[in-house]
Amino acid sequence: MSIVKLHVNGTDREVDTDPSTPLLYVLRNDLGLRGPRFGCGLGQCGACTVIVDGAAIRSCTTQVSQVRGQITTLEGLSKDGKLDPLQQAWIDEQVPQCGYCQNGQIMTAKALLGRNPNPTDAQIRTAMEGALCRCMTYYRVQAAIKRVARRETVK
Amino acid sequence: MSLHLPPAIEDAIQTSGLSPSRRNFLKASGALVVSLGVADGAFAADAAVAGPYPDPDFRQLDTWIVIHPDNSATFFVGKTDGGQGTGTAFRQMMCDELDIAYDKTSLIMGRTDTTPDQGGSGGSDAVERDGWPMRRVAAEARRVLLELAGKHFGVPAAQLDARDATITVRSDPAKSVTYAELVGGKRFNVTLTGKNVDTTTGLAEVKPVDKLRVVGQSPQRYDIPAKVDGSLTWAVDMKLPGMVHARNVRPPVAGAVLKSIDESSVAGIPGFVRVVRSGNYVAVICEREEQAIRAARQLKINWQPPATAPFPASDQLFDYMRRATPTSHAEPEIVGDPAAALAGAKLVVEAEYEVPFQGHTAIGPAHALADPSNGQMTIYSNDMKSYGLRNGVAQFLNMPREQVRVAYMDGPQVYGRTAADDAGFEAAFLAHELKRPVRLQWMRNEETAWDTKGPAYVFKLRGGLDAQGKVVALDYDACAVDYNHVGYNEPDTVLIAQLMGRRPKTPAKGAAETPSVQYAIPNLRMTARVVGLPLTWETPLRTGNLRDPNGPQVTFAFESFIDELAAAAKADPVQFRLDLLADSQEDDAFRRARSIAAVQAAAKAYGWEPRPSPARRNTGQNLTGRGIAYTTRNRTIAAVIAEVEVNRQTGRVWAKRLVCAHDCGLVINPEGLRRTVECGMLHALSRALWEEVKFDNEKVTSVDWVSHPSLRHSDTPETIDVVLVNGDPVPDRSDLAPYGAGETSHKPLIAAIANAIHDATGVRLHRPPFRKERVLAALRAANV
């Protein structure tokens, strides 16, 4: 065990853990976050996705000691009590069925729009390809992303 | 995490006469202060309630409805919501009957100590069946409130109006009283009647359809905001003081027997607590989750493999099934004289179809937290049948029912008998052994390999056409690998019971199904048989209900074959079906008329131009075609049309457009329904294009999302149209009933894709999934 320093959702945090622990378990079990969650432990489904310095990463296959930079989880997307436009679009579009995977959908989309505010349909499909949903909400996920992208374009 | 409540409400709770469990639950949930969100923290705060946990009395109105001092209401129902928005629908129905605004209500579901036992979910009957007692008890509450108001004003109840939880004297609207002023924070103390929960009723009648205001609107699902901002506490998030983490260790090959465990292989792992073993069931317990995962991987076990292969490899499965001696036959269904009619037919068409095992493979592996505090057992679980889990665990642990409760919480999708059942029993067993709260979650390979499967099928169909291309006979024969089909939460068939050797003498017979034929076919023979695999118990190839358990397989074969008959008759596939429906016998819920309406609505929405299949082929890289399939599920009708592009070079199939015409009677929430219908189709699209459980002759080799692919974003159709049809002969009837919607659109979609591929390419695929390798091989074989 050793002390690992993390910057999560704008706050400096320290945890006493084995440095090889996957980031996912530290976020969930030490820091009490509920956005990222276990889906496969293999980096294949995206349910554990968090954003580190703008890039979507899989927290289930990332060792906690390897993470430098600012970690944003689903909880950290809203600012001053106001939902991120993507989260609002998710509500407007009524995207989730069960919702278990939606952390991965939203965080992957957030990273996409961060680097490309106005993606084409094909770019959305490509960027989201690794975010699996077993309730098959893909059609509405894409619609919600397009809602936000359109708004960006209008601006 | 208890909430600070206004003193007046605290007093109201203390004097309300609610049971301690229910009282604490309400307090902690914030339901008393108009909880519009989700009861965050309620469950942990409630953990101190010592038990026992008697069944809430469904014959008491107070069990179902609480009116709060702030004139809001909480509804308590014995159902669960797997993500189709049934919770929102229940609230809508109850709001209408009670006459209260939707946003002044909250809903608690599926907690065995707090909500009446309506069985949890299953069979897409939440709204169709269980909505009725909810409506009746809400109507009764309104009636009682009107009576109380009548006494309050000294006028007959018939001269009062109820609206937005306020009762007004019709002749003098200045006189009004709120529900809260009448019963807020107090009990109704009204006893209901009914021989069981489904027939629960008071004296009041439910409203006719034209008086419903909230029903038919689309309030947003109340559970979604907390699911997109990360604030919801899911079953997977539950933590309790002193909790430890468990992981299972499964036999490496099916039917292996545990000879010995080398505990020293994990004893040095930090946080190691214990290895628990019973028979062939093994779990490792550690203080932290990642430690338990490591220990489960590292634990050395000496397993003795079985002497004979537990099953054939997946590429031998269908040959095995055709040769296997049946374990049971269904009674043949015979209409007319099919043998003679086939012999006399102008043209006989024959085809065989195969469907592999397909799994639930939930996105979140099965999990549960079990708490043995105070000599009781509380299980936090997303199991869709929380009441069954409670009963099963009580039997399994030999505990009185009253000492066991299940708190249903949100979780990954539960379209039937998932491993959530198994994980609930396992967590409870481990907590019972350790006398500490135990949180268990399965790993991905375990979930994909060991979760229950929808049965594999082989079919043989023969049909006869006369000189006019009319169907004169049809012979359907089905065979399913379904022997020892496991039920829900059975204490002797859950996986841990099997592995411990605590199993019944006689496995369940299982079922091979025949299609729900609405078509008029004068001479018909339908037979179905069940076969088993060599290994009956302790096998990952165990079957259990998966979204309309047999419908997708059976409808794939049957509706593909109808298309083959249409093609042989050189008839348009839509008109061919309409002709078969035209002479159909009328039956329950006007299924014939509603079927015709749905097929026509789908064709119209698609812009279907009549012509026989296959289409005249173009010469480009992508071949385009359309296919229809139609079915009924109980009283719900779905006609789906798929438009596909088949890439001639790669074999890739893309369903570019899907249309579903859907008739489930009275629609409670149109937008919620559309999404359920859409996702039901896409789930079946995944089964059509990707899903197949593969195995060698000793273990399942589908263990993750690479070895077991599922639908992805790139497979998503460009357009999905859901047309909500009301094909009732009297569409505005005052007693129009709602029917189930969770599975019907799922059922015909595989057939629609196969029919569209045939239309595009002229090649008929008889076995899903239609992955590109299989499609390309078929195209090459046909020189397409």
HADDOCK unambig.tbl for C-alpha pairs under 7 A between the chains (distance, minus, plus):
assign (segid A and resid 21 and name CA) (segid B and resid 290 and name CA) 6.67 0.50 0.50
assign (segid A and resid 25 and name CA) (segid B and resid 290 and name CA) 6.89 0.50 0.50
assign (segid A and resid 34 and name CA) (segid B and resid 230 and name CA) 5.83 0.50 0.50
assign (segid A and resid 34 and name CA) (segid B and resid 237 and name CA) 6.50 0.50 0.50
assign (segid A and resid 35 and name CA) (segid B and resid 230 and name CA) 4.67 0.50 0.50
assign (segid A and resid 38 and name CA) (segid B and resid 364 and name CA) 6.59 0.50 0.50
assign (segid A and resid 39 and name CA) (segid B and resid 363 and name CA) 5.71 0.50 0.50
assign (segid A and resid 39 and name CA) (segid B and resid 364 and name CA) 4.75 0.50 0.50
assign (segid A and resid 39 and name CA) (segid B and resid 365 and name CA) 6.44 0.50 0.50
assign (segid A and resid 39 and name CA) (segid B and resid 444 and name CA) 6.99 0.50 0.50
assign (segid A and resid 40 and name CA) (segid B and resid 443 and name CA) 6.91 0.50 0.50
assign (segid A and resid 40 and name CA) (segid B and resid 444 and name CA) 4.84 0.50 0.50
assign (segid A and resid 44 and name CA) (segid B and resid 705 and name CA) 6.35 0.50 0.50
assign (segid A and resid 74 and name CA) (segid B and resid 229 and name CA) 6.17 0.50 0.50
assign (segid A and resid 74 and name CA) (segid B and resid 230 and name CA) 5.75 0.50 0.50
assign (segid A and resid 75 and name CA) (segid B and resid 229 and name CA) 5.68 0.50 0.50
assign (segid A and resid 75 and name CA) (segid B and resid 230 and name CA) 5.12 0.50 0.50
assign (segid A and resid 87 and name CA) (segid B and resid 228 and name CA) 5.89 0.50 0.50
assign (segid A and resid 87 and name CA) (segid B and resid 229 and name CA) 6.85 0.50 0.50
assign (segid A and resid 91 and name CA) (segid B and resid 224 and name CA) 6.48 0.50 0.50
assign (segid A and resid 91 and name CA) (segid B and resid 225 and name CA) 6.33 0.50 0.50
assign (segid A and resid 96 and name CA) (segid B and resid 224 and name CA) 6.88 0.50 0.50
assign (segid A and resid 97 and name CA) (segid B and resid 83 and name CA) 4.08 0.50 0.50
assign (segid A and resid 97 and name CA) (segid B and resid 84 and name CA) 5.69 0.50 0.50
assign (segid A and resid 98 and name CA) (segid B and resid 82 and name CA) 5.67 0.50 0.50
assign (segid A and resid 98 and name CA) (segid B and resid 83 and name CA) 3.90 0.50 0.50
assign (segid A and resid 98 and name CA) (segid B and resid 411 and name CA) 6.68 0.50 0.50
assign (segid A and resid 98 and name CA) (segid B and resid 412 and name CA) 5.69 0.50 0.50
assign (segid A and resid 98 and name CA) (segid B and resid 413 and name CA) 5.52 0.50 0.50
assign (segid A and resid 99 and name CA) (segid B and resid 227 and name CA) 6.24 0.50 0.50
assign (segid A and resid 100 and name CA) (segid B and resid 364 and name CA) 6.86 0.50 0.50
assign (segid A and resid 100 and name CA) (segid B and resid 411 and name CA) 6.44 0.50 0.50
assign (segid A and resid 100 and name CA) (segid B and resid 412 and name CA) 5.22 0.50 0.50
assign (segid A and resid 101 and name CA) (segid B and resid 363 and name CA) 6.85 0.50 0.50
assign (segid A and resid 102 and name CA) (segid B and resid 228 and name CA) 6.97 0.50 0.50
assign (segid A and resid 125 and name CA) (segid B and resid 713 and name CA) 5.40 0.50 0.50
assign (segid A and resid 125 and name CA) (segid B and resid 714 and name CA) 5.15 0.50 0.50
assign (segid A and resid 126 and name CA) (segid B and resid 714 and name CA) 6.83 0.50 0.50
assign (segid A and resid 128 and name CA) (segid B and resid 713 and name CA) 6.23 0.50 0.50
assign (segid A and resid 129 and name CA) (segid B and resid 712 and name CA) 5.95 0.50 0.50
assign (segid A and resid 129 and name CA) (segid B and resid 713 and name CA) 5.15 0.50 0.50
assign (segid A and resid 129 and name CA) (segid B and resid 714 and name CA) 6.31 0.50 0.50
assign (segid A and resid 132 and name CA) (segid B and resid 712 and name CA) 6.18 0.50 0.50
assign (segid A and resid 133 and name CA) (segid B and resid 363 and name CA) 6.76 0.50 0.50
assign (segid A and resid 134 and name CA) (segid B and resid 362 and name CA) 6.50 0.50 0.50
assign (segid A and resid 134 and name CA) (segid B and resid 363 and name CA) 5.77 0.50 0.50
assign (segid A and resid 135 and name CA) (segid B and resid 413 and name CA) 6.61 0.50 0.50
assign (segid A and resid 135 and name CA) (segid B and resid 679 and name CA) 6.20 0.50 0.50
assign (segid A and resid 135 and name CA) (segid B and resid 683 and name CA) 6.51 0.50 0.50
assign (segid A and resid 136 and name CA) (segid B and resid 679 and name CA) 5.34 0.50 0.50
assign (segid A and resid 136 and name CA) (segid B and resid 682 and name CA) 5.75 0.50 0.50
assign (segid A and resid 136 and name CA) (segid B and resid 683 and name CA) 5.82 0.50 0.50
assign (segid A and resid 137 and name CA) (segid B and resid 679 and name CA) 6.03 0.50 0.50
assign (segid A and resid 138 and name CA) (segid B and resid 713 and name CA) 5.75 0.50 0.50
assign (segid A and resid 138 and name CA) (segid B and resid 716 and name CA) 6.41 0.50 0.50
assign (segid A and resid 139 and name CA) (segid B and resid 716 and name CA) 6.16 0.50 0.50
